[in-house]
Amino acid sequence: MSNNAAIVEISQIASRFRSSIVLQADNKYIDVKSILGLFTTLVGGHSYELHVHGPDADEAKAALSEAFSKHNLDVKVIGE
């Protein structure tokens, strides 16, 4: 299964926001705006935590939650 479409879409969505958006996978923290970071981290079967902090955090959480679920990626959005 190729996650390329998911990775590109998720990083593009993240880049629209000013908030800090970090994906936690196991004990790694990845800047979601970094396509390279996502390529090495976003592999099927893991569950992830998404940490969003900043002025447009609510909008970013909503948009990214939608993108993750669209690509069947299990992510839990962590609040402030």
DRENNU-48889 format. One record per residue: residue in three letters; x, y, z of N, C-alpha, C in turn. Coordinates in Angstrom, 1 decimal, decimal comma, always signed. Atoms other than C-alpha are relative to their C-alpha. Layout:
% residues N
<rec code="ALA" n_east="X" n_north="Y" n_up="Z" ca_east="X" ca_north="Y" ca_up="Z" c_east="X" c_north="Y" c_up="Z"/>
...
This chain:
% residues 80
<rec code="MET" n_east="+0,8" n_north="-1,2" n_up="+0,0" ca_east="+0,0" ca_north="+0,0" ca_up="+0,0" c_east="+0,9" c_north="+1,2" c_up="+0,0"/>
<rec code="SER" n_east="-0,8" n_north="-1,2" n_up="+0,1" ca_east="+1,4" ca_north="+3,4" ca_up="-1,0" c_east="-0,7" c_north="+1,1" c_up="+0,8"/>
<rec code="ASN" n_east="+0,5" n_north="-1,2" n_up="-0,8" ca_east="+0,9" ca_north="+6,3" ca_up="+1,4" c_east="+0,4" c_north="+1,3" c_up="-0,6"/>
<rec code="ASN" n_east="-0,5" n_north="-1,2" n_up="+0,6" ca_east="+2,4" ca_north="+8,8" ca_up="-1,0" c_east="-1,1" c_north="+1,1" c_up="-0,1"/>
<rec code="ALA" n_east="+1,0" n_north="-1,0" n_up="+0,1" ca_east="-0,9" ca_north="+10,5" ca_up="-1,7" c_east="-0,4" c_north="+0,6" c_up="+1,4"/>
<rec code="ALA" n_east="+0,3" n_north="-0,5" n_up="-1,3" ca_east="-1,7" ca_north="+10,7" ca_up="+2,0" c_east="+1,0" c_north="+0,9" c_up="+0,5"/>
<rec code="ILE" n_east="-1,1" n_north="-0,8" n_up="-0,6" ca_east="+1,7" ca_north="+12,1" ca_up="+2,9" c_east="+0,0" c_north="+1,4" c_up="-0,7"/>
<rec code="VAL" n_east="+0,0" n_north="-1,3" n_up="+0,7" ca_east="+1,6" ca_north="+14,8" ca_up="+0,2" c_east="-1,2" c_north="+0,9" c_up="+0,5"/>
<rec code="GLU" n_east="+1,2" n_north="-0,8" n_up="-0,4" ca_east="-2,0" ca_north="+15,8" ca_up="+1,1" c_east="+0,1" c_north="+0,5" c_up="+1,4"/>
<rec code="ILE" n_east="+0,0" n_north="-0,4" n_up="-1,5" ca_east="-1,4" ca_north="+15,9" ca_up="+4,9" c_east="+1,1" c_north="+1,1" c_up="+0,1"/>
<rec code="SER" n_east="-1,0" n_north="-1,1" n_up="-0,2" ca_east="+1,8" ca_north="+18,0" ca_up="+4,6" c_east="-0,5" c_north="+1,3" c_up="-0,7"/>
<rec code="GLN" n_east="+0,5" n_north="-1,2" n_up="+0,7" ca_east="+0,1" ca_north="+20,4" ca_up="+2,1" c_east="-1,1" c_north="+0,6" c_up="+0,9"/>
<rec code="ILE" n_east="+1,0" n_north="-0,6" n_up="-0,9" ca_east="-2,8" ca_north="+20,8" ca_up="+4,5" c_east="+0,7" c_north="+0,7" c_up="+1,2"/>
<rec code="ALA" n_east="-0,7" n_north="-0,5" n_up="-1,2" ca_east="-0,5" ca_north="+21,3" ca_up="+7,5" c_east="+0,7" c_north="+1,4" c_up="-0,4"/>
<rec code="SER" n_east="-0,8" n_north="-1,2" n_up="+0,4" ca_east="+1,5" ca_north="+24,0" ca_up="+5,5" c_east="-0,9" c_north="+1,2" c_up="-0,1"/>
<rec code="ARG" n_east="+1,0" n_north="-1,1" n_up="+0,1" ca_east="-1,7" ca_north="+26,1" ca_up="+5,2" c_east="-0,1" c_north="+0,7" c_up="+1,4"/>
<rec code="PHE" n_east="+0,3" n_north="-0,5" n_up="-1,3" ca_east="-1,7" ca_north="+26,7" ca_up="+9,0" c_east="+1,3" c_north="+0,6" c_up="+0,6"/>
<rec code="ARG" n_east="-1,2" n_north="-0,6" n_up="-0,7" ca_east="+0,6" ca_north="+28,9" ca_up="+11,2" c_east="+0,3" c_north="-0,8" c_up="+1,2"/>
<rec code="SER" n_east="-0,2" n_north="+0,8" n_up="-1,2" ca_east="+0,2" ca_north="+26,5" ca_up="+14,1" c_east="+1,2" c_north="-1,0" c_up="-0,1"/>
<rec code="SER" n_east="-1,0" n_north="+1,1" n_up="-0,1" ca_east="+3,0" ca_north="+24,1" ca_up="+15,2" c_east="-0,8" c_north="-1,3" c_up="-0,1"/>
<rec code="ILE" n_east="+0,7" n_north="+1,3" n_up="+0,2" ca_east="+1,8" ca_north="+20,6" ca_up="+14,0" c_east="+1,1" c_north="-1,1" c_up="+0,1"/>
<rec code="VAL" n_east="-1,0" n_north="+1,0" n_up="-0,2" ca_east="+3,8" ca_north="+17,7" ca_up="+15,3" c_east="-0,7" c_north="-1,4" c_up="+0,2"/>
<rec code="LEU" n_east="+0,5" n_north="+1,3" n_up="-0,1" ca_east="+3,1" ca_north="+14,0" ca_up="+14,8" c_east="+0,9" c_north="-0,9" c_up="+0,9"/>
<rec code="GLN" n_east="-0,7" n_north="+0,9" n_up="-0,8" ca_east="+4,1" ca_north="+11,6" ca_up="+17,5" c_east="-0,2" c_north="-1,5" c_up="-0,4"/>
<rec code="ALA" n_east="+0,1" n_north="+1,4" n_up="+0,3" ca_east="+4,8" ca_north="+8,0" ca_up="+16,5" c_east="+1,0" c_north="-0,7" c_up="+0,9"/>
<rec code="ASP" n_east="-0,9" n_north="+0,6" n_up="-1,1" ca_east="+6,2" ca_north="+5,8" ca_up="+19,3" c_east="+0,7" c_north="+1,2" c_up="+0,7"/>
<rec code="ASN" n_east="-0,7" n_north="-1,1" n_up="-0,8" ca_east="+8,9" ca_north="+8,1" ca_up="+20,7" c_east="+0,7" c_north="+0,9" c_up="-1,0"/>
<rec code="LYS" n_east="-0,6" n_north="-0,9" n_up="+1,0" ca_east="+9,6" ca_north="+10,0" ca_up="+17,5" c_east="-1,0" c_north="+1,2" c_up="-0,2"/>
<rec code="TYR" n_east="+0,8" n_north="-1,1" n_up="+0,3" ca_east="+8,3" ca_north="+13,5" ca_up="+16,9" c_east="+0,3" c_north="+0,6" c_up="-1,4"/>
<rec code="ILE" n_east="-0,3" n_north="-0,4" n_up="+1,4" ca_east="+7,9" ca_north="+14,7" ca_up="+13,3" c_east="-0,8" c_north="+1,2" c_up="-0,3"/>
<rec code="ASP" n_east="+0,6" n_north="-1,2" n_up="+0,5" ca_east="+7,1" ca_north="+18,1" ca_up="+11,9" c_east="-0,9" c_north="-0,4" c_up="-1,2"/>
<rec code="VAL" n_east="+0,9" n_north="+0,5" n_up="+1,0" ca_east="+4,0" ca_north="+17,4" ca_up="+9,8" c_east="+0,1" c_north="+0,8" c_up="-1,3"/>
<rec code="LYS" n_east="-0,3" n_north="-0,8" n_up="+1,2" ca_east="+5,0" ca_north="+20,2" ca_up="+7,4" c_east="+1,1" c_north="-0,6" c_up="-0,8"/>
<rec code="SER" n_east="-1,1" n_north="+0,6" n_up="+0,6" ca_east="+8,0" ca_north="+18,1" ca_up="+6,5" c_east="-0,4" c_north="-1,3" c_up="-0,8"/>
<rec code="ILE" n_east="+0,4" n_north="+1,2" n_up="+0,7" ca_east="+7,2" ca_north="+15,7" ca_up="+3,7" c_east="+1,0" c_north="-1,2" c_up="+0,2"/>
<rec code="LEU" n_east="-1,0" n_north="+1,1" n_up="-0,3" ca_east="+10,5" ca_north="+13,8" ca_up="+4,3" c_east="-0,2" c_north="-0,6" c_up="+1,3"/>
<rec code="GLY" n_east="+0,3" n_north="+0,5" n_up="-1,3" ca_east="+9,7" ca_north="+13,4" ca_up="+7,9" c_east="-1,1" c_north="-1,0" c_up="+0,0"/>
<rec code="LEU" n_east="+1,2" n_north="+0,8" n_up="+0,1" ca_east="+6,3" ca_north="+12,0" ca_up="+7,1" c_east="+0,3" c_north="-1,3" c_up="-0,8"/>
<rec code="PHE" n_east="-0,4" n_north="+1,2" n_up="+0,8" ca_east="+7,8" ca_north="+9,6" ca_up="+4,5" c_east="+0,6" c_north="-1,1" c_up="+0,9"/>
<rec code="THR" n_east="-0,7" n_north="+1,0" n_up="-0,8" ca_east="+10,0" ca_north="+7,9" ca_up="+7,1" c_east="-0,8" c_north="-0,4" c_up="+1,2"/>
<rec code="THR" n_east="+0,7" n_north="+0,3" n_up="-1,2" ca_east="+7,3" ca_north="+7,8" ca_up="+9,8" c_east="-1,4" c_north="-0,5" c_up="-0,3"/>
<rec code="LEU" n_east="+1,4" n_north="+0,3" n_up="+0,2" ca_east="+3,8" ca_north="+7,4" ca_up="+8,3" c_east="-0,1" c_north="-1,3" c_up="-0,8"/>
<rec code="VAL" n_east="+0,2" n_north="+1,3" n_up="+0,6" ca_east="+3,6" ca_north="+3,7" ca_up="+7,7" c_east="-1,2" c_north="-0,7" c_up="+0,6"/>
<rec code="GLY" n_east="+1,2" n_north="+0,5" n_up="-0,5" ca_east="+0,5" ca_north="+1,7" ca_up="+8,0" c_east="+0,1" c_north="-0,8" c_up="+1,3"/>
<rec code="GLY" n_east="+0,1" n_north="+0,9" n_up="-1,1" ca_east="-0,6" ca_north="-0,1" ca_up="+11,1" c_east="+0,4" c_north="+0,7" c_up="+1,3"/>
<rec code="HIS" n_east="-0,3" n_north="-0,7" n_up="-1,2" ca_east="+0,7" ca_north="+2,5" ca_up="+13,6" c_east="-1,2" c_north="+0,9" c_up="+0,4"/>
<rec code="SER" n_east="+0,9" n_north="-1,1" n_up="-0,4" ca_east="-1,4" ca_north="+4,8" ca_up="+15,7" c_east="+0,9" c_north="+1,1" c_up="+0,4"/>
<rec code="TYR" n_east="-0,7" n_north="-1,2" n_up="-0,1" ca_east="-0,3" ca_north="+8,3" ca_up="+15,9" c_east="-0,7" c_north="+1,0" c_up="+0,9"/>
<rec code="GLU" n_east="+0,6" n_north="-1,2" n_up="-0,7" ca_east="-0,8" ca_north="+11,4" ca_up="+18,1" c_east="+0,4" c_north="+1,2" c_up="-0,7"/>
<rec code="LEU" n_east="-0,3" n_north="-1,3" n_up="+0,7" ca_east="-1,1" ca_north="+14,8" ca_up="+16,6" c_east="-0,1" c_north="+1,1" c_up="+1,0"/>
<rec code="HIS" n_east="-0,1" n_north="-1,1" n_up="-1,0" ca_east="-0,1" ca_north="+17,8" ca_up="+18,7" c_east="+0,0" c_north="+1,3" c_up="-0,8"/>
<rec code="VAL" n_east="+0,2" n_north="-1,2" n_up="+0,7" ca_east="-1,3" ca_north="+21,1" ca_up="+17,4" c_east="-0,1" c_north="+1,2" c_up="+1,0"/>
<rec code="HIS" n_east="+0,0" n_north="-1,1" n_up="-0,9" ca_east="-0,5" ca_north="+24,4" ca_up="+19,1" c_east="+0,2" c_north="+1,3" c_up="-0,9"/>
<rec code="GLY" n_east="-0,2" n_north="-1,2" n_up="+0,7" ca_east="-1,0" ca_north="+27,9" ca_up="+17,7" c_east="-1,3" c_north="+0,7" c_up="-0,2"/>
<rec code="PRO" n_east="+1,2" n_north="-0,8" n_up="+0,1" ca_east="-3,4" ca_north="+30,6" ca_up="+16,6" c_east="-1,1" c_north="-0,6" c_up="-0,8"/>
<rec code="ASP" n_east="+1,1" n_north="+0,6" n_up="+0,8" ca_east="-5,3" ca_north="+28,5" ca_up="+14,1" c_east="-0,1" c_north="-1,5" c_up="+0,3"/>
<rec code="ALA" n_east="-0,1" n_north="+1,4" n_up="-0,4" ca_east="-5,0" ca_north="+25,2" ca_up="+16,0" c_east="-1,4" c_north="-0,8" c_up="-0,2"/>
<rec code="ASP" n_east="+1,3" n_north="+0,7" n_up="+0,2" ca_east="-8,8" ca_north="+24,4" ca_up="+15,9" c_east="-0,2" c_north="-0,4" c_up="-1,4"/>
<rec code="GLU" n_east="+0,2" n_north="+0,3" n_up="+1,5" ca_east="-9,0" ca_north="+24,7" ca_up="+12,1" c_east="+1,0" c_north="-1,1" c_up="-0,4"/>
<rec code="ALA" n_east="-1,0" n_north="+1,0" n_up="+0,4" ca_east="-5,8" ca_north="+22,7" ca_up="+11,7" c_east="-0,3" c_north="-1,4" c_up="+0,5"/>
<rec code="LYS" n_east="+0,4" n_north="+1,3" n_up="-0,5" ca_east="-7,0" ca_north="+19,9" ca_up="+13,9" c_east="-1,1" c_north="-0,6" c_up="-0,8"/>
<rec code="ALA" n_east="+1,2" n_north="+0,5" n_up="+0,8" ca_east="-10,3" ca_north="+19,6" ca_up="+12,0" c_east="+0,5" c_north="-0,4" c_up="-1,4"/>
<rec code="ALA" n_east="-0,4" n_north="+0,4" n_up="+1,3" ca_east="-8,6" ca_north="+19,6" ca_up="+8,6" c_east="+0,8" c_north="-1,2" c_up="-0,1"/>
<rec code="LEU" n_east="-0,9" n_north="+1,1" n_up="+0,0" ca_east="-5,9" ca_north="+17,2" ca_up="+9,5" c_east="-0,7" c_north="-1,3" c_up="+0,5"/>
<rec code="SER" n_east="+0,8" n_north="+1,2" n_up="-0,4" ca_east="-8,3" ca_north="+14,8" ca_up="+11,3" c_east="-0,7" c_north="-0,6" c_up="-1,1"/>
<rec code="GLU" n_east="+0,7" n_north="+0,5" n_up="+1,2" ca_east="-10,3" ca_north="+14,6" ca_up="+8,2" c_east="+0,9" c_north="-0,7" c_up="-1,0"/>
<rec code="ALA" n_east="-0,9" n_north="+0,6" n_up="+1,0" ca_east="-7,3" ca_north="+13,9" ca_up="+6,0" c_east="+0,5" c_north="-1,3" c_up="+0,5"/>
<rec code="PHE" n_east="-0,4" n_north="+1,3" n_up="-0,5" ca_east="-6,0" ca_north="+11,2" ca_up="+8,3" c_east="-1,0" c_north="-1,1" c_up="-0,1"/>
<rec code="SER" n_east="+1,0" n_north="+1,0" n_up="+0,0" ca_east="-9,3" ca_north="+9,4" ca_up="+8,5" c_east="-0,3" c_north="-0,4" c_up="-1,5"/>
<rec code="LYS" n_east="+0,2" n_north="+0,3" n_up="+1,4" ca_east="-9,8" ca_north="+9,7" ca_up="+4,7" c_east="+1,0" c_north="-1,0" c_up="-0,5"/>
<rec code="HIS" n_east="-1,0" n_north="+1,0" n_up="+0,4" ca_east="-6,6" ca_north="+7,7" ca_up="+4,3" c_east="+0,2" c_north="-1,1" c_up="+0,9"/>
<rec code="ASN" n_east="+0,1" n_north="+1,1" n_up="-0,9" ca_east="-7,5" ca_north="+5,3" ca_up="+7,0" c_east="+1,2" c_north="-0,1" c_up="+0,9"/>
<rec code="LEU" n_east="-1,1" n_north="+0,0" n_up="-0,9" ca_east="-4,7" ca_north="+6,4" ca_up="+9,3" c_east="-0,5" c_north="+0,3" c_up="+1,4"/>
<rec code="ASP" n_east="+0,5" n_north="-0,1" n_up="-1,4" ca_east="-5,3" ca_north="+6,1" ca_up="+13,0" c_east="+0,7" c_north="+1,0" c_up="+0,7"/>
<rec code="VAL" n_east="-0,7" n_north="-1,1" n_up="-0,6" ca_east="-4,5" ca_north="+9,4" ca_up="+14,6" c_east="-0,9" c_north="+0,5" c_up="+1,2"/>
<rec code="LYS" n_east="+0,8" n_north="-0,6" n_up="-1,1" ca_east="-5,6" ca_north="+10,8" ca_up="+18,0" c_east="+0,5" c_north="+1,4" c_up="+0,1"/>
<rec code="VAL" n_east="-0,4" n_north="-1,4" n_up="-0,1" ca_east="-5,6" ca_north="+14,6" ca_up="+18,1" c_east="+0,0" c_north="+0,4" c_up="+1,5"/>
<rec code="ILE" n_east="-0,2" n_north="-0,3" n_up="-1,4" ca_east="-4,2" ca_north="+15,8" ca_up="+21,4" c_east="-0,3" c_north="+1,5" c_up="+0,2"/>
<rec code="GLY" n_east="+0,4" n_north="-1,4" n_up="-0,3" ca_east="-5,7" ca_north="+19,0" ca_up="+22,9" c_east="+1,2" c_north="+0,8" c_up="+0,6"/>
<rec code="GLU" n_east="-1,0" n_north="-0,9" n_up="-0,6" ca_east="-3,8" ca_north="+21,9" ca_up="+24,4" c_east="+0,5" c_north="-0,6" c_up="+1,3"/>
